[in-house]
Amino acid sequence: MSAFDAPDLADVLAARRRIAPYLGPTPLYRYPALDVLAGTQVWVKHENHQPVGAFKVRGGVNLVRQLGADERQRGVIAASTGNHGQSVAYAASLFGVRAVVCAPEQANPVKVESMRALGAEVVLHGRDFDEAREHCEKLAAEHGYRYVHSGNEPALIAGVGTYTLEILEAQPDTEIIVVPVGGGSGAAGACVVAKAVRPSVQVIGVQSAAAPAAQRSWQARALLTGDNSTIAEGLATRTSFRLPQEILWDKLDDFVLVSDDALQGATRTMIEKTRNLVEPAGAAALAAVLSDPARFAGQKVAVVCSGGNISPAQLLALWA
Ligand SMILES: Cc1ncc(COP(=O)(O)O)c(C=O)c1O
């Protein structure tokens, strides 16, 4: 499979078998207080309950488990604001593979500490994700590491697609699935599964208006770059990636932007109403629902709470 071959439902089912010994299903809970606020039935898919606090780990375990002896021996490298890096570090630690992660200099310290505790070598480089990614690509070429791109990797998309299988099994009459988007692997996985299992299920992507490269690329059907000043580091990229975009161009129903104010408000709401730790990227799907309640009224909506790795400083700022 090349880096640009879209996975299908069979790949997601295979991924589920591959990751099952290492990662259990996550809960899908409904909270009456959220329903009242949203004016509809909202089901929260708790990817913040993953062992590294984010959905990405499904993809990391699926990918690293399939690496051949040569790639395992070379070690893996990834660029990340923290959750893809934790995913790769977690999976590498399971299979005894060396992991290097390049993260921006100002990366969330909770994520950096976790990656280091998982045994990864963390290289802090650059002002943002894209500068860290360029450095990572240079190190991969210099040292021969297996580069795990955060978007152009069919095994990552198939792996993260497994949460949508769980949503549709737990609540088969789900009508809309709302997914936070950075590079687009999560939304691409959701599309692959939903459109194969029940095409009437709408999949809606959400990005921050302060980092809209993926949303603009989806609208234009072209790989565009954009600004990035969002507080939600999980959604913070200036570029768009070919494989997830091609899947989204084909299958995604809609792609909306929310303001960073809405992201902060939804993060507070998620913490208060679900009593869960949630990072701003993890509250983006709820932000989309609360920003446009009329659109979702009367529908059964699953919001993907993609991560919970909020730092103490970010938490304090929410209630400052
Ligand atoms: C918590 C969280 N939500 C959403 C995303 C966006 O995921 P993707 O890059 O697959 O679109 C990320 C990416 O790291 C993330 O960490």
Ligand as a Chemical Component Dictionary entry (heavy atoms), coordinates in Angstrom:
data_LIG
# 
_chem_comp.id                   LIG 
_chem_comp.type                 NON-POLYMER 
_chem_comp.pdbx_formal_charge   0 
_chem_comp.three_letter_code    LIG 
# 
loop_
_chem_comp_atom.comp_id 
_chem_comp_atom.atom_id 
_chem_comp_atom.alt_atom_id 
_chem_comp_atom.type_symbol 
_chem_comp_atom.charge 
_chem_comp_atom.model_Cartn_x 
_chem_comp_atom.model_Cartn_y 
_chem_comp_atom.model_Cartn_z 
_chem_comp_atom.pdbx_ordinal 
LIG C1 C1 C 0 -7.053 16.111 20.445 1  
LIG C2 C2 C 0 -6.951 16.160 18.969 2  
LIG N1 N1 N 0 -8.071 16.334 18.258 3  
LIG C3 C3 C 0 -8.051 16.406 16.911 4  
LIG C4 C4 C 0 -6.872 16.309 16.216 5  
LIG C5 C5 C 0 -6.873 16.419 14.723 6  
LIG O1 O1 O 0 -6.664 15.163 14.185 7  
LIG P1 P1 P 0 -6.289 14.967 12.657 8  
LIG O2 O2 O 0 -4.909 15.499 12.475 9  
LIG O3 O3 O 0 -6.400 13.522 12.468 10 
LIG O4 O4 O 0 -7.276 15.753 11.884 11 
LIG C6 C6 C 0 -5.665 16.109 16.914 12 
LIG C7 C7 C 0 -4.397 16.003 16.193 13 
LIG O5 O5 O 0 -3.354 15.839 16.764 14 
LIG C8 C8 C 0 -5.714 16.037 18.322 15 
LIG O6 O6 O 0 -4.597 15.868 19.035 16 
# 
loop_
_chem_comp_bond.comp_id 
_chem_comp_bond.atom_id_1 
_chem_comp_bond.atom_id_2 
_chem_comp_bond.value_order 
_chem_comp_bond.pdbx_ordinal 
LIG C1 C2 SING 1  
LIG C2 N1 SING 2  
LIG C2 C8 DOUB 3  
LIG N1 C3 DOUB 4  
LIG C3 C4 SING 5  
LIG C4 C5 SING 6  
LIG C4 C6 DOUB 7  
LIG C5 O1 SING 8  
LIG O1 P1 SING 9  
LIG P1 O2 DOUB 10 
LIG P1 O3 SING 11 
LIG P1 O4 SING 12 
LIG C6 C7 SING 13 
LIG C6 C8 SING 14 
LIG C7 O5 DOUB 15 
LIG C8 O6 SING 16 
# 
